[in-house]
Amino acid sequence: MDNLLTPEQAAIELFGDFGHGNRKKMYRWLARNTLAPHEEMTGQPILRDGRRYLIPRAIIKAVKGEAV
């Protein structure tokens, strides 16, 4: 489970905190499939189970521009 992040963990890695604005931004990105190009690039899908999301660390690294 180390390679899967919750939206809170992903937001902290991307934005530095999980305050109100960054929380809303992360869930908005998930709802609007903003990370879909990174899913295709890494070949790892974002998992959704009901209202819960699990985001592969590779996608977060790709968004940050780090080598996958």
LOTIPA-215489 format. One record per residue: residue in one letter; y, z, x of N, C-alpha, C in turn. Coordinates in Angstrom, 3 decimals. Layout:
BEGIN
<pt A,<Y,Z,X>,<Y,Z,X>,<Y,Z,X>>
...
END
This chain:
BEGIN
<pt M,<-1.193,0.000,0.820>,<0.000,0.000,0.000>,<1.256,0.000,0.863>>
<pt D,<1.084,0.063,2.157>,<2.213,0.082,3.070>,<2.994,-1.224,3.043>>
<pt N,<2.338,-2.326,2.694>,<3.002,-3.620,2.675>,<3.609,-3.953,1.320>>
<pt L,<3.438,-3.090,0.338>,<4.049,-3.287,-0.971>,<5.122,-2.226,-1.178>>
<pt L,<6.287,-2.667,-1.619>,<7.416,-1.759,-1.805>,<7.785,-1.674,-3.276>>
<pt T,<8.247,-0.516,-3.675>,<8.812,-0.362,-5.005>,<10.219,-0.961,-4.973>>
<pt P,<10.821,-1.228,-6.127>,<12.201,-1.717,-6.116>,<13.161,-0.763,-5.391>>
<pt E,<12.913,0.532,-5.499>,<13.766,1.491,-4.797>,<13.660,1.312,-3.289>>
<pt Q,<12.437,1.231,-2.773>,<12.243,1.057,-1.332>,<12.812,-0.272,-0.862>>
<pt A,<12.636,-1.331,-1.656>,<13.161,-2.645,-1.284>,<14.685,-2.637,-1.249>>
<pt A,<15.307,-1.992,-2.226>,<16.768,-1.921,-2.260>,<17.305,-1.147,-1.063>>
<pt I,<16.637,-0.081,-0.689>,<17.081,0.699,0.470>,<16.981,-0.145,1.733>>
<pt E,<15.915,-0.933,1.869>,<15.791,-1.800,3.048>,<16.845,-2.895,3.058>>
<pt L,<17.148,-3.457,1.894>,<18.103,-4.562,1.830>,<19.559,-4.105,1.851>>
<pt F,<19.882,-3.099,1.055>,<21.273,-2.725,0.838>,<21.677,-1.400,1.465>>
<pt G,<20.713,-0.606,1.901>,<21.032,0.663,2.544>,<20.955,1.875,1.635>>
<pt D,<21.018,1.666,0.328>,<20.870,2.798,-0.590>,<20.389,2.295,-1.942>>
<pt F,<20.134,3.226,-2.838>,<19.642,2.891,-4.175>,<20.590,3.474,-5.205>>
<pt G,<21.891,3.272,-4.933>,<22.899,3.746,-5.877>,<22.883,2.908,-7.142>>
<pt H,<23.762,3.243,-8.052>,<23.794,2.593,-9.364>,<23.914,1.069,-9.258>>
<pt G,<24.855,0.580,-8.480>,<25.073,-0.857,-8.356>,<23.912,-1.577,-7.704>>
<pt N,<23.379,-1.008,-6.636>,<22.251,-1.638,-5.955>,<20.967,-1.571,-6.767>>
<pt R,<20.807,-0.522,-7.549>,<19.643,-0.428,-8.444>,<19.702,-1.540,-9.475>>
<pt K,<20.878,-1.703,-10.099>,<21.034,-2.748,-11.102>,<20.855,-4.131,-10.485>>
<pt K,<21.382,-4.324,-9.264>,<21.237,-5.610,-8.592>,<19.774,-5.932,-8.317>>
<pt M,<19.002,-4.970,-7.841>,<17.597,-5.212,-7.518>,<16.817,-5.580,-8.780>>
<pt Y,<17.011,-4.836,-9.859>,<16.295,-5.143,-11.096>,<16.779,-6.459,-11.714>>
<pt R,<18.057,-6.787,-11.539>,<18.569,-8.079,-12.010>,<17.922,-9.218,-11.228>>
<pt W,<17.795,-9.069,-9.907>,<17.123,-10.075,-9.081>,<15.682,-10.265,-9.535>>
<pt L,<14.998,-9.162,-9.844>,<13.608,-9.260,-10.289>,<13.517,-9.925,-11.654>>
<pt A,<14.401,-9.587,-12.557>,<14.367,-10.159,-13.903>,<14.697,-11.649,-13.898>>
<pt R,<15.582,-12.076,-12.993>,<16.022,-13.480,-12.957>,<15.247,-14.329,-11.954>>
<pt N,<14.216,-13.769,-11.336>,<13.405,-14.487,-10.343>,<14.224,-15.004,-9.172>>
<pt T,<15.222,-14.272,-8.757>,<16.055,-14.664,-7.622>,<15.239,-14.720,-6.333>>
<pt L,<14.185,-13.940,-6.246>,<13.368,-13.898,-5.036>,<12.241,-14.929,-5.046>>
<pt A,<12.157,-15.767,-6.089>,<11.074,-16.749,-6.208>,<10.962,-17.695,-5.012>>
<pt P,<12.071,-18.221,-4.456>,<11.929,-19.091,-3.281>,<11.270,-18.373,-2.097>>
<pt H,<11.527,-17.093,-1.971>,<10.923,-16.320,-0.881>,<9.443,-16.061,-1.158>>
<pt E,<9.082,-15.953,-2.441>,<7.664,-15.820,-2.802>,<6.901,-17.062,-2.361>>
<pt E,<7.469,-18.231,-2.651>,<6.822,-19.487,-2.277>,<6.748,-19.638,-0.766>>
<pt M,<7.823,-19.256,-0.069>,<7.879,-19.397,1.383>,<6.841,-18.511,2.073>>
<pt T,<6.677,-17.283,1.579>,<5.746,-16.353,2.209>,<4.336,-16.473,1.646>>
<pt G,<4.212,-17.057,0.466>,<2.899,-17.166,-0.171>,<2.406,-15.856,-0.761>>
<pt Q,<3.310,-14.906,-0.947>,<2.944,-13.602,-1.501>,<3.767,-13.344,-2.757>>
<pt P,<3.119,-13.189,-3.895>,<3.864,-12.993,-5.136>,<4.339,-11.556,-5.319>>
<pt I,<5.398,-11.417,-6.095>,<5.838,-10.095,-6.531>,<4.930,-9.705,-7.689>>
<pt L,<4.351,-8.531,-7.606>,<3.413,-8.072,-8.628>,<4.163,-7.291,-9.704>>
<pt R,<3.789,-7.546,-10.948>,<4.395,-6.812,-12.047>,<3.293,-6.279,-12.937>>
<pt D,<3.357,-4.988,-13.217>,<2.403,-4.337,-14.095>,<3.210,-3.613,-15.163>>
<pt G,<3.389,-4.267,-16.287>,<4.226,-3.683,-17.328>,<5.671,-3.652,-16.872>>
<pt R,<6.213,-2.460,-16.712>,<7.592,-2.319,-16.257>,<7.686,-2.048,-14.761>>
<pt R,<6.569,-1.989,-14.069>,<6.564,-1.664,-12.642>,<6.457,-2.922,-11.799>>
<pt Y,<7.228,-2.950,-10.726>,<7.195,-4.057,-9.789>,<6.703,-3.553,-8.438>>
<pt L,<5.964,-4.395,-7.726>,<5.593,-4.146,-6.337>,<5.968,-5.391,-5.554>>
<pt I,<6.808,-5.202,-4.548>,<7.369,-6.316,-3.791>,<6.773,-6.312,-2.395>>
<pt P,<6.148,-7.408,-1.980>,<5.599,-7.462,-0.624>,<6.703,-7.336,0.434>>
<pt R,<6.416,-6.594,1.475>,<7.381,-6.398,2.554>,<7.785,-7.733,3.181>>
<pt A,<6.868,-8.720,3.192>,<7.169,-10.029,3.774>,<8.335,-10.707,3.053>>
<pt I,<8.438,-10.508,1.751>,<9.546,-11.093,0.994>,<10.867,-10.451,1.399>>
<pt I,<10.856,-9.137,1.568>,<12.087,-8.443,1.973>,<12.502,-8.891,3.369>>
<pt K,<11.526,-9.046,4.267>,<11.853,-9.538,5.611>,<12.428,-10.946,5.550>>
<pt A,<11.888,-11.792,4.670>,<12.393,-13.154,4.539>,<13.823,-13.155,4.006>>
<pt V,<14.115,-12.283,3.067>,<15.483,-12.183,2.516>,<16.448,-11.727,3.613>>
<pt K,<16.005,-10.812,4.451>,<16.843,-10.314,5.539>,<16.958,-11.306,6.691>>
<pt G,<16.106,-12.340,6.677>,<16.148,-13.347,7.734>,<15.312,-13.005,8.944>>
<pt E,<14.449,-12.011,8.818>,<13.571,-11.630,9.930>,<12.348,-12.527,9.925>>
<pt A,<11.697,-12.623,11.065>,<10.460,-13.412,11.161>,<9.377,-12.767,10.311>>
<pt V,<8.647,-13.596,9.619>,<7.595,-13.085,8.718>,<6.294,-12.990,9.453>>
END
